[in-house]
Amino acid sequence: MTTNNDRILRTGFAERLCHWAVVLCFFLAAVSGISWFFPTVSWMSGLLGTPQMARLLHPFLGIAVFAGLCYMFARFVGYNMPARTDAIWFRRIREVLMNKHDGEPLQIGKYNAGQKVLFWLIMASILVLMISGLIMWRAYFAEYFPIPVLRLAILTHAVAGIGLILLIVGHIYLALWVRGSITGMVTGYVSRAWARQHHDRWHGELEAKDAQAASARGRGA
Ligand code: HEM
């Protein structure tokens, strides 16, 4: 059963564990990356012990982020496919931003259209970071590529890295802005009222599923 009286399971334990592990690895990889990109904050590479340690660990942290996001991709992609009703969210974005939920239902599934866009941008960025990162990884692969390819990989890696950091800043802002969503990612559960307010179609689908299960149980008794 996905719902009980007033709480609904939004994110399972394995997915939450993976999300927070990705957050930790991403934070450490991003801090070390930024420390090389902007000389004024080069001291930040000390967060991983020494600058040498940061240099060593950064690619492995990146691989951990990639692996975690591959798992999340597999678990969440089905909920992030474009739907016809996403157009309603885009059309009525002002109402959404003003937190007005009293008009016609917005028909939002498990994730809203904005979350879906962010999902695909995050996944695209990590793929670009992974490919360019492997090419420029001096310890193992860089020697197999000509200098122009390495230069392009380094540039692409920097642009995709900054891009992903900005996307994550937006993601955190939105997570803080929609009250209750971080609780959902920590405990796994959201309130029924939260689900109805922010993801009305998803809430309706869960209720229909539970009603079906209850009537099947009734028939079996
Ligand atoms: C402090 C940092 C972060 C916070 C507070 C945070 C918060 C959240 C929350 C609350 C959700 C669930 C949203 C919902 O249930 O509607 C979520 C989902 C997600 N987060 Fe994060 N997050 C953080 C960092 C990250 C990072 C660093 C990544 C990836 C590099 C990431 C990737 C994702 C993905 C892929 C989802 C699933 C969204 C979807 O399927 O559309 N998050 N996050």
py3Dmol code that shows the C-alpha trace and the ligand (Angstrom):
import py3Dmol

protein = """\
ATOM      1  CA  MET A   1       0.000   0.000   0.000  1.00  0.00           C
ATOM      2  CA  THR A   2       1.389   3.420  -0.959  1.00  0.00           C
ATOM      3  CA  THR A   3      -0.793   5.498   1.363  1.00  0.00           C
ATOM      4  CA  ASN A   4      -2.000   5.346   4.951  1.00  0.00           C
ATOM      5  CA  ASN A   5      -4.407   7.736   6.658  1.00  0.00           C
ATOM      6  CA  ASP A   6      -2.588  10.981   6.083  1.00  0.00           C
ATOM      7  CA  ARG A   7       0.869  10.125   4.793  1.00  0.00           C
ATOM      8  CA  ILE A   8       1.936   8.970   1.357  1.00  0.00           C
ATOM      9  CA  LEU A   9       5.160   7.218   0.440  1.00  0.00           C
ATOM     10  CA  ARG A  10       6.896   9.523  -2.053  1.00  0.00           C
ATOM     11  CA  THR A  11      10.446   8.153  -2.267  1.00  0.00           C
ATOM     12  CA  GLY A  12      11.613   4.685  -1.200  1.00  0.00           C
ATOM     13  CA  PHE A  13      14.580   4.044   1.116  1.00  0.00           C
ATOM     14  CA  ALA A  14      17.080   2.940  -1.578  1.00  0.00           C
ATOM     15  CA  GLU A  15      16.320   5.996  -3.731  1.00  0.00           C
ATOM     16  CA  ARG A  16      16.673   8.343  -0.746  1.00  0.00           C
ATOM     17  CA  LEU A  17      19.934   6.765   0.325  1.00  0.00           C
ATOM     18  CA  CYS A  18      21.214   7.079  -3.223  1.00  0.00           C
ATOM     19  CA  HIS A  19      20.074  10.727  -3.486  1.00  0.00           C
ATOM     20  CA  TRP A  20      21.870  11.783  -0.299  1.00  0.00           C
ATOM     21  CA  ALA A  21      25.018   9.824  -1.224  1.00  0.00           C
ATOM     22  CA  VAL A  22      24.974  11.632  -4.577  1.00  0.00           C
ATOM     23  CA  VAL A  23      24.577  14.951  -2.734  1.00  0.00           C
ATOM     24  CA  LEU A  24      27.664  14.273  -0.574  1.00  0.00           C
ATOM     25  CA  CYS A  25      29.851  13.095  -3.479  1.00  0.00           C
ATOM     26  CA  PHE A  26      28.605  15.900  -5.728  1.00  0.00           C
ATOM     27  CA  PHE A  27      29.383  18.510  -3.087  1.00  0.00           C
ATOM     28  CA  LEU A  28      32.956  17.245  -2.631  1.00  0.00           C
ATOM     29  CA  ALA A  29      33.548  16.880  -6.383  1.00  0.00           C
ATOM     30  CA  ALA A  30      32.074  20.341  -7.059  1.00  0.00           C
ATOM     31  CA  VAL A  31      34.120  22.038  -4.331  1.00  0.00           C
ATOM     32  CA  SER A  32      37.376  20.532  -5.609  1.00  0.00           C
ATOM     33  CA  GLY A  33      36.462  21.388  -9.218  1.00  0.00           C
ATOM     34  CA  ILE A  34      35.643  24.994  -8.333  1.00  0.00           C
ATOM     35  CA  SER A  35      38.897  25.296  -6.380  1.00  0.00           C
ATOM     36  CA  TRP A  36      40.866  24.661  -9.606  1.00  0.00           C
ATOM     37  CA  PHE A  37      38.658  26.825 -11.757  1.00  0.00           C
ATOM     38  CA  PHE A  38      38.720  30.004  -9.669  1.00  0.00           C
ATOM     39  CA  PRO A  39      42.194  30.739  -8.220  1.00  0.00           C
ATOM     40  CA  THR A  40      40.740  32.968  -5.473  1.00  0.00           C
ATOM     41  CA  VAL A  41      39.088  29.930  -3.883  1.00  0.00           C
ATOM     42  CA  SER A  42      41.959  27.476  -4.423  1.00  0.00           C
ATOM     43  CA  TRP A  43      42.003  26.958  -0.634  1.00  0.00           C
ATOM     44  CA  MET A  44      38.761  24.983  -1.044  1.00  0.00           C
ATOM     45  CA  SER A  45      40.700  21.981  -2.358  1.00  0.00           C
ATOM     46  CA  GLY A  46      41.879  21.537   1.252  1.00  0.00           C
ATOM     47  CA  LEU A  47      38.411  20.218   2.078  1.00  0.00           C
ATOM     48  CA  LEU A  48      39.536  16.797   0.854  1.00  0.00           C
ATOM     49  CA  GLY A  49      42.681  16.848   2.981  1.00  0.00           C
ATOM     50  CA  THR A  50      45.361  18.194   0.668  1.00  0.00           C
ATOM     51  CA  PRO A  51      45.231  19.604  -2.886  1.00  0.00           C
ATOM     52  CA  GLN A  52      46.960  16.384  -4.057  1.00  0.00           C
ATOM     53  CA  MET A  53      44.282  14.280  -2.396  1.00  0.00           C
ATOM     54  CA  ALA A  54      41.582  16.430  -4.034  1.00  0.00           C
ATOM     55  CA  ARG A  55      43.257  15.848  -7.426  1.00  0.00           C
ATOM     56  CA  LEU A  56      43.246  12.099  -6.795  1.00  0.00           C
ATOM     57  CA  LEU A  57      39.708  11.819  -5.407  1.00  0.00           C
ATOM     58  CA  HIS A  58      37.839  14.217  -7.733  1.00  0.00           C
ATOM     59  CA  PRO A  59      37.473  11.713 -10.640  1.00  0.00           C
ATOM     60  CA  PHE A  60      36.354   8.911  -8.320  1.00  0.00           C
ATOM     61  CA  LEU A  61      33.793  11.188  -6.663  1.00  0.00           C
ATOM     62  CA  GLY A  62      32.574  12.091 -10.149  1.00  0.00           C
ATOM     63  CA  ILE A  63      32.196   8.414 -11.026  1.00  0.00           C
ATOM     64  CA  ALA A  64      30.232   7.871  -7.796  1.00  0.00           C
ATOM     65  CA  VAL A  65      27.883  10.750  -8.737  1.00  0.00           C
ATOM     66  CA  PHE A  66      27.497   9.283 -12.226  1.00  0.00           C
ATOM     67  CA  ALA A  67      26.744   5.799 -10.845  1.00  0.00           C
ATOM     68  CA  GLY A  68      24.221   7.179  -8.336  1.00  0.00           C
ATOM     69  CA  LEU A  69      22.490   9.231 -11.008  1.00  0.00           C
ATOM     70  CA  CYS A  70      22.345   6.163 -13.308  1.00  0.00           C
ATOM     71  CA  TYR A  71      20.426   4.371 -10.547  1.00  0.00           C
ATOM     72  CA  MET A  72      18.141   7.388 -10.028  1.00  0.00           C
ATOM     73  CA  PHE A  73      17.639   7.635 -13.775  1.00  0.00           C
ATOM     74  CA  ALA A  74      16.492   4.012 -13.892  1.00  0.00           C
ATOM     75  CA  ARG A  75      14.139   4.493 -10.926  1.00  0.00           C
ATOM     76  CA  PHE A  76      12.658   7.885 -11.896  1.00  0.00           C
ATOM     77  CA  VAL A  77      12.754   8.110 -15.685  1.00  0.00           C
ATOM     78  CA  GLY A  78       9.218   6.724 -16.003  1.00  0.00           C
ATOM     79  CA  TYR A  79       7.856   9.634 -13.935  1.00  0.00           C
ATOM     80  CA  ASN A  80       9.835  12.223 -15.889  1.00  0.00           C
ATOM     81  CA  MET A  81       8.625  11.432 -19.392  1.00  0.00           C
ATOM     82  CA  PRO A  82       6.840  14.364 -21.039  1.00  0.00           C
ATOM     83  CA  ALA A  83       3.044  14.255 -20.676  1.00  0.00           C
ATOM     84  CA  ARG A  84       0.363  16.194 -22.496  1.00  0.00           C
ATOM     85  CA  THR A  85      -0.720  17.743 -19.167  1.00  0.00           C
ATOM     86  CA  ASP A  86       2.757  19.331 -18.689  1.00  0.00           C
ATOM     87  CA  ALA A  87       1.550  22.079 -21.029  1.00  0.00           C
ATOM     88  CA  ILE A  88      -0.987  23.138 -18.354  1.00  0.00           C
ATOM     89  CA  TRP A  89       1.842  23.645 -15.825  1.00  0.00           C
ATOM     90  CA  PHE A  90       3.818  25.796 -18.271  1.00  0.00           C
ATOM     91  CA  ARG A  91       0.716  27.774 -19.285  1.00  0.00           C
ATOM     92  CA  ARG A  92      -0.235  28.477 -15.681  1.00  0.00           C
ATOM     93  CA  ILE A  93       3.277  28.942 -14.321  1.00  0.00           C
ATOM     94  CA  ARG A  94       2.284  32.252 -12.689  1.00  0.00           C
ATOM     95  CA  GLU A  95      -0.347  30.529 -10.556  1.00  0.00           C
ATOM     96  CA  VAL A  96       2.176  27.827  -9.670  1.00  0.00           C
ATOM     97  CA  LEU A  97       4.778  30.416  -8.654  1.00  0.00           C
ATOM     98  CA  MET A  98       2.222  32.326  -6.606  1.00  0.00           C
ATOM     99  CA  ASN A  99       1.265  29.076  -4.886  1.00  0.00           C
ATOM    100  CA  LYS A 100      -2.372  29.436  -6.000  1.00  0.00           C
ATOM    101  CA  HIS A 101      -4.076  26.082  -6.131  1.00  0.00           C
ATOM    102  CA  ASP A 102      -7.736  27.033  -6.114  1.00  0.00           C
ATOM    103  CA  GLY A 103      -8.428  27.137  -9.863  1.00  0.00           C
ATOM    104  CA  GLU A 104      -8.876  24.253 -12.309  1.00  0.00           C
ATOM    105  CA  PRO A 105      -6.710  21.232 -11.372  1.00  0.00           C
ATOM    106  CA  LEU A 106      -3.172  21.543 -12.789  1.00  0.00           C
ATOM    107  CA  GLN A 107      -3.065  17.773 -13.410  1.00  0.00           C
ATOM    108  CA  ILE A 108       0.482  17.383 -12.159  1.00  0.00           C
ATOM    109  CA  GLY A 109       1.858  13.852 -12.058  1.00  0.00           C
ATOM    110  CA  LYS A 110       4.523  12.597  -9.638  1.00  0.00           C
ATOM    111  CA  TYR A 111       6.907  15.329 -10.862  1.00  0.00           C
ATOM    112  CA  ASN A 112       5.894  18.643 -12.364  1.00  0.00           C
ATOM    113  CA  ALA A 113       7.035  19.897 -15.768  1.00  0.00           C
ATOM    114  CA  GLY A 114       9.790  22.054 -14.228  1.00  0.00           C
ATOM    115  CA  GLN A 115      11.169  19.097 -12.275  1.00  0.00           C
ATOM    116  CA  LYS A 116      11.123  17.031 -15.459  1.00  0.00           C
ATOM    117  CA  VAL A 117      13.135  19.654 -17.357  1.00  0.00           C
ATOM    118  CA  LEU A 118      15.625  19.810 -14.490  1.00  0.00           C
ATOM    119  CA  PHE A 119      15.826  15.996 -14.374  1.00  0.00           C
ATOM    120  CA  TRP A 120      16.787  15.743 -18.052  1.00  0.00           C
ATOM    121  CA  LEU A 121      19.262  18.630 -17.826  1.00  0.00           C
ATOM    122  CA  ILE A 122      20.937  17.037 -14.766  1.00  0.00           C
ATOM    123  CA  MET A 123      21.171  13.682 -16.558  1.00  0.00           C
ATOM    124  CA  ALA A 124      22.534  15.246 -19.761  1.00  0.00           C
ATOM    125  CA  SER A 125      25.123  17.283 -17.815  1.00  0.00           C
ATOM    126  CA  ILE A 126      26.429  14.290 -15.859  1.00  0.00           C
ATOM    127  CA  LEU A 127      26.774  12.282 -19.068  1.00  0.00           C
ATOM    128  CA  VAL A 128      28.800  15.077 -20.694  1.00  0.00           C
ATOM    129  CA  LEU A 129      30.902  15.439 -17.509  1.00  0.00           C
ATOM    130  CA  MET A 130      31.560  11.710 -17.390  1.00  0.00           C
ATOM    131  CA  ILE A 131      32.652  11.408 -21.038  1.00  0.00           C
ATOM    132  CA  SER A 132      34.801  14.559 -21.023  1.00  0.00           C
ATOM    133  CA  GLY A 133      36.208  13.642 -17.587  1.00  0.00           C
ATOM    134  CA  LEU A 134      37.300  10.196 -18.758  1.00  0.00           C
ATOM    135  CA  ILE A 135      38.995  11.652 -21.848  1.00  0.00           C
ATOM    136  CA  MET A 136      41.004  14.153 -19.777  1.00  0.00           C
ATOM    137  CA  TRP A 137      41.814  11.740 -16.920  1.00  0.00           C
ATOM    138  CA  ARG A 138      45.582  11.948 -17.016  1.00  0.00           C
ATOM    139  CA  ALA A 139      46.252   8.861 -14.887  1.00  0.00           C
ATOM    140  CA  TYR A 140      44.466   6.468 -17.240  1.00  0.00           C
ATOM    141  CA  PHE A 141      43.140   7.777 -20.544  1.00  0.00           C
ATOM    142  CA  ALA A 142      44.439  11.235 -21.528  1.00  0.00           C
ATOM    143  CA  GLU A 143      47.505   9.829 -23.329  1.00  0.00           C
ATOM    144  CA  TYR A 144      45.259   8.062 -25.864  1.00  0.00           C
ATOM    145  CA  PHE A 145      43.816  11.344 -27.164  1.00  0.00           C
ATOM    146  CA  PRO A 146      45.395  14.089 -29.329  1.00  0.00           C
ATOM    147  CA  ILE A 147      45.920  17.543 -27.758  1.00  0.00           C
ATOM    148  CA  PRO A 148      42.982  19.272 -29.588  1.00  0.00           C
ATOM    149  CA  VAL A 149      40.591  16.584 -28.286  1.00  0.00           C
ATOM    150  CA  LEU A 150      41.976  17.049 -24.756  1.00  0.00           C
ATOM    151  CA  ARG A 151      41.514  20.813 -24.995  1.00  0.00           C
ATOM    152  CA  LEU A 152      37.928  20.380 -26.146  1.00  0.00           C
ATOM    153  CA  ALA A 153      37.293  17.860 -23.351  1.00  0.00           C
ATOM    154  CA  ILE A 154      38.703  20.244 -20.704  1.00  0.00           C
ATOM    155  CA  LEU A 155      36.564  23.131 -21.964  1.00  0.00           C
ATOM    156  CA  THR A 156      33.448  20.963 -22.196  1.00  0.00           C
ATOM    157  CA  HIS A 157      34.073  19.564 -18.701  1.00  0.00           C
ATOM    158  CA  ALA A 158      34.362  23.057 -17.214  1.00  0.00           C
ATOM    159  CA  VAL A 159      31.213  24.351 -18.957  1.00  0.00           C
ATOM    160  CA  ALA A 160      29.157  21.262 -18.052  1.00  0.00           C
ATOM    161  CA  GLY A 161      30.496  21.379 -14.462  1.00  0.00           C
ATOM    162  CA  ILE A 162      29.510  25.015 -13.938  1.00  0.00           C
ATOM    163  CA  GLY A 163      26.193  24.290 -15.673  1.00  0.00           C
ATOM    164  CA  LEU A 164      25.415  21.366 -13.365  1.00  0.00           C
ATOM    165  CA  ILE A 165      26.352  23.362 -10.259  1.00  0.00           C
ATOM    166  CA  LEU A 166      23.936  26.127 -11.347  1.00  0.00           C
ATOM    167  CA  LEU A 167      21.200  23.557 -12.011  1.00  0.00           C
ATOM    168  CA  ILE A 168      21.727  22.103  -8.539  1.00  0.00           C
ATOM    169  CA  VAL A 169      21.572  25.579  -6.959  1.00  0.00           C
ATOM    170  CA  GLY A 170      18.172  25.956  -8.684  1.00  0.00           C
ATOM    171  CA  HIS A 171      17.151  22.466  -7.566  1.00  0.00           C
ATOM    172  CA  ILE A 172      17.993  23.239  -3.921  1.00  0.00           C
ATOM    173  CA  TYR A 173      16.181  26.585  -4.103  1.00  0.00           C
ATOM    174  CA  LEU A 174      13.025  24.893  -5.428  1.00  0.00           C
ATOM    175  CA  ALA A 175      13.296  22.097  -2.839  1.00  0.00           C
ATOM    176  CA  LEU A 176      13.403  24.729  -0.073  1.00  0.00           C
ATOM    177  CA  TRP A 177      10.653  26.783  -1.684  1.00  0.00           C
ATOM    178  CA  VAL A 178       8.117  23.936  -1.857  1.00  0.00           C
ATOM    179  CA  ARG A 179       7.711  23.307   1.858  1.00  0.00           C
ATOM    180  CA  GLY A 180       7.499  19.639   2.751  1.00  0.00           C
ATOM    181  CA  SER A 181       9.464  18.286  -0.201  1.00  0.00           C
ATOM    182  CA  ILE A 182      12.763  17.978   1.704  1.00  0.00           C
ATOM    183  CA  THR A 183      10.929  16.135   4.488  1.00  0.00           C
ATOM    184  CA  GLY A 184       9.727  13.796   1.738  1.00  0.00           C
ATOM    185  CA  MET A 185      13.291  13.162   0.603  1.00  0.00           C
ATOM    186  CA  VAL A 186      14.448  12.625   4.231  1.00  0.00           C
ATOM    187  CA  THR A 187      11.640  10.497   5.693  1.00  0.00           C
ATOM    188  CA  GLY A 188      10.232   9.186   2.411  1.00  0.00           C
ATOM    189  CA  TYR A 189       6.725  10.413   3.284  1.00  0.00           C
ATOM    190  CA  VAL A 190       4.653  13.466   2.410  1.00  0.00           C
ATOM    191  CA  SER A 191       1.269  14.481   3.744  1.00  0.00           C
ATOM    192  CA  ARG A 192      -1.850  13.738   1.758  1.00  0.00           C
ATOM    193  CA  ALA A 193      -2.581  17.483   1.644  1.00  0.00           C
ATOM    194  CA  TRP A 194       0.907  18.160   0.208  1.00  0.00           C
ATOM    195  CA  ALA A 195       0.420  15.544  -2.501  1.00  0.00           C
ATOM    196  CA  ARG A 196      -3.036  16.885  -3.384  1.00  0.00           C
ATOM    197  CA  GLN A 197      -1.762  20.448  -3.514  1.00  0.00           C
ATOM    198  CA  HIS A 198       1.459  19.941  -5.493  1.00  0.00           C
ATOM    199  CA  HIS A 199       0.902  16.727  -7.469  1.00  0.00           C
ATOM    200  CA  ASP A 200      -2.863  16.393  -7.861  1.00  0.00           C
ATOM    201  CA  ARG A 201      -2.901  13.813 -10.685  1.00  0.00           C
ATOM    202  CA  TRP A 202      -0.361  11.609  -8.878  1.00  0.00           C
ATOM    203  CA  HIS A 203      -2.431  11.835  -5.674  1.00  0.00           C
ATOM    204  CA  GLY A 204      -5.596  10.885  -7.571  1.00  0.00           C
ATOM    205  CA  GLU A 205      -3.842   7.899  -9.160  1.00  0.00           C
ATOM    206  CA  LEU A 206      -2.654   6.634  -5.754  1.00  0.00           C
ATOM    207  CA  GLU A 207      -6.123   7.004  -4.267  1.00  0.00           C
ATOM    208  CA  ALA A 208      -7.634   5.089  -7.173  1.00  0.00           C
ATOM    209  CA  LYS A 209      -5.029   2.316  -6.711  1.00  0.00           C
ATOM    210  CA  ASP A 210      -5.756   2.067  -2.978  1.00  0.00           C
ATOM    211  CA  ALA A 211      -9.518   2.031  -3.596  1.00  0.00           C
ATOM    212  CA  GLN A 212      -9.032  -0.792  -6.109  1.00  0.00           C
ATOM    213  CA  ALA A 213      -6.886  -2.751  -3.622  1.00  0.00           C
ATOM    214  CA  ALA A 214      -9.463  -2.210  -0.859  1.00  0.00           C
ATOM    215  CA  SER A 215     -12.321  -3.428  -3.056  1.00  0.00           C
ATOM    216  CA  ALA A 216     -10.262  -6.497  -4.116  1.00  0.00           C
ATOM    217  CA  ARG A 217      -9.663  -7.235  -0.408  1.00  0.00           C
ATOM    218  CA  GLY A 218     -13.399  -6.788   0.244  1.00  0.00           C
ATOM    219  CA  ARG A 219     -14.260  -9.262  -2.492  1.00  0.00           C
ATOM    220  CA  GLY A 220     -11.726 -11.768  -1.126  1.00  0.00           C
ATOM    221  CA  ALA A 221     -13.140 -11.602   2.442  1.00  0.00           C
TER     222      ALA A 221
END
"""
ligand_1 = """\
43
HEM
C 21.345 19.938 -0.561
C 21.146 19.509 -1.787
C 19.872 18.885 -2.309
C 18.600 18.953 -1.808
C 18.101 19.691 -0.571
C 17.767 18.169 -2.683
C 16.417 17.936 -2.522
C 15.632 17.110 -3.301
C 14.253 16.810 -3.051
C 13.428 17.375 -1.916
C 13.831 15.978 -4.035
C 12.421 15.359 -4.174
C 11.503 16.304 -4.903
C 10.070 15.787 -4.853
O 9.800 14.795 -4.177
O 9.221 16.393 -5.525
C 14.945 15.728 -4.905
C 14.899 14.939 -6.028
C 15.961 14.764 -6.878
N 17.235 15.249 -6.713
Fe 17.897 16.444 -5.200
N 18.529 17.666 -3.701
C 19.827 18.091 -3.502
C 20.918 17.824 -4.302
C 20.867 17.062 -5.459
C 22.012 16.793 -6.287
C 23.440 17.284 -6.002
C 21.569 16.043 -7.334
C 22.306 15.508 -8.514
C 23.528 15.844 -8.874
C 20.131 15.835 -7.149
C 19.329 15.124 -7.991
C 18.000 14.858 -7.786
C 17.178 14.087 -8.698
C 17.631 13.464 -10.018
C 15.897 14.030 -8.123
C 14.655 13.350 -8.713
C 13.813 14.405 -9.394
C 12.984 13.881 -10.525
O 12.921 12.656 -10.717
O 12.415 14.721 -11.281
N 19.757 16.468 -5.994
N 16.026 16.443 -4.425
"""
view = py3Dmol.view(width=600, height=400)
view.addModel(protein, "pdb")
view.setStyle({"model": 0}, {"cartoon": {"style": "trace"}})
view.addModel(ligand_1, "xyz")
view.setStyle({"model": 1}, {"stick": {}})
view.zoomTo()
view.show()
